[in-house]
Amino acid sequence: VQLQASGGGLVQAGGSLRLSCAASGRTFGTYYMGWFRQTPGKEREFVTAINWNSGSTYYADSVKGRFIISRDNFKMVYLQMNSLKPEDTAVYYCAAKRASGSYYQPSLYDSWGQGTQVTVSS
């Protein structure tokens, strides 16, 4: 699976952004699609994931109630980010995982997009 993320940018605290991730290639057999984020000097952290087939969603506590993950026609995954905070500033990555089981460990994901920068100013 090839992934292409887009939609990052600069926004003021309290604002919204929507990230997109386009999936191409062998998307059949994907089990989870996830979004992760990373800041300099820190490990990549789980943000949210969606079960590719059932549509079940999972969120980190830090974004629950503010972010929404969704998918469209098994080719696009979106991350709607509302009520953004300065601590949401990071490079955001979309990722695909073929196996079931853990959805929050980045090391278990098989394919990654290139990352898109999100900067939230205070």
C-alpha positions as CSV (number, residue, x, y, z in Angstrom):
1,V,0.0,0.0,0.0
2,Q,1.3,3.5,-0.9
3,L,0.1,6.3,1.2
4,Q,0.1,10.1,0.5
5,A,-0.8,12.5,3.4
6,S,-1.8,16.1,2.9
7,G,-3.7,18.9,4.5
8,G,-1.3,20.1,7.2
9,G,-0.7,23.8,7.9
10,L,-0.7,26.6,10.4
11,V,-3.8,27.3,12.5
12,Q,-4.6,29.3,15.6
13,A,-5.5,27.5,18.8
14,G,-9.1,26.6,18.8
15,G,-9.2,26.2,15.0
16,S,-9.7,23.2,12.8
17,L,-7.8,21.3,10.1
18,R,-8.6,18.3,8.1
19,L,-5.8,15.9,7.0
20,S,-6.3,13.5,4.1
21,C,-4.5,10.3,3.3
22,A,-4.8,8.7,-0.1
23,A,-4.2,5.0,-0.3
24,S,-3.2,3.3,-3.5
25,G,-1.8,-0.1,-4.6
26,R,-2.8,-3.3,-2.8
27,T,-5.3,-1.9,-0.3
28,F,-7.1,-5.2,-0.1
29,G,-6.2,-6.9,3.2
30,T,-5.7,-3.7,5.1
31,Y,-7.0,-4.2,8.7
32,Y,-6.3,-0.8,10.3
33,M,-5.5,2.7,9.1
34,G,-4.0,4.9,11.6
35,W,-2.7,8.4,12.2
36,F,0.3,9.0,14.3
37,R,2.3,12.2,15.2
38,Q,5.8,13.0,16.1
39,T,7.7,16.0,17.5
40,P,11.4,16.5,17.5
41,G,13.2,14.3,20.1
42,K,10.1,12.3,20.9
43,E,8.8,8.9,19.7
44,R,6.0,8.6,17.2
45,E,2.8,8.5,19.2
46,F,-0.6,7.0,18.4
47,V,-3.4,9.5,17.6
48,T,-6.3,7.4,16.2
49,A,-7.1,4.4,14.1
50,I,-10.0,2.9,12.1
51,N,-10.8,-0.7,11.3
52,W,-10.8,-0.7,7.5
53,N,-13.7,-3.1,7.2
54,S,-16.0,-2.4,10.2
55,G,-15.3,1.3,10.6
56,S,-14.7,1.0,14.3
57,T,-12.6,3.9,15.6
58,Y,-10.1,4.3,18.4
59,Y,-8.6,7.4,19.8
60,A,-5.8,8.5,22.1
61,D,-7.2,10.1,25.3
62,S,-5.4,13.4,24.4
63,V,-7.6,13.8,21.2
64,K,-10.8,12.1,22.2
65,G,-13.8,14.3,21.6
66,R,-11.7,16.7,19.4
67,F,-10.5,14.6,16.5
68,I,-12.5,12.3,14.2
69,I,-11.1,9.7,11.8
70,S,-13.1,8.5,8.9
71,R,-12.7,6.6,5.6
72,D,-14.1,6.9,2.2
73,N,-14.5,4.1,-0.4
74,F,-11.5,2.3,1.0
75,K,-9.2,4.7,-0.8
76,M,-9.1,7.8,1.5
77,V,-8.7,8.3,5.2
78,Y,-9.4,11.6,6.9
79,L,-8.5,13.2,10.2
80,Q,-10.8,16.0,11.2
81,M,-9.0,18.0,13.9
82,N,-11.1,20.4,15.9
83,S,-10.4,22.6,19.0
84,L,-6.7,22.4,18.2
85,K,-4.2,23.1,20.9
86,P,-0.5,24.2,20.7
87,E,0.4,20.7,22.0
88,D,-1.1,19.2,18.9
89,T,1.8,20.7,16.9
90,A,3.6,17.8,15.2
91,V,4.3,16.0,12.0
92,Y,1.3,13.8,11.3
93,Y,1.7,10.4,9.5
94,C,-0.9,8.1,8.2
95,A,-0.2,4.4,8.2
96,A,-1.6,1.0,7.2
97,K,-1.6,-2.3,9.0
98,R,-2.5,-5.7,7.6
99,A,-2.8,-7.7,10.7
100,S,-5.4,-7.6,13.5
101,G,-4.4,-7.0,17.1
102,S,-2.8,-3.9,18.4
103,Y,-3.7,-0.7,16.6
104,Y,-1.7,1.7,18.7
105,Q,1.9,0.5,18.2
106,P,3.6,2.3,15.3
107,S,6.2,-0.5,15.0
108,L,3.4,-2.9,13.9
109,Y,2.3,-0.8,10.9
110,D,3.4,-2.0,7.5
111,S,3.2,1.2,5.3
112,W,3.6,4.9,6.0
113,G,2.9,8.1,4.3
114,Q,5.4,10.9,4.1
115,G,4.1,13.1,7.0
116,T,2.4,16.5,7.0
117,Q,3.3,19.3,9.4
118,V,0.6,20.7,11.7
119,T,1.4,23.8,13.6
120,V,-1.0,25.3,16.2
121,S,-0.1,28.8,17.4
122,S,-1.2,30.1,20.8
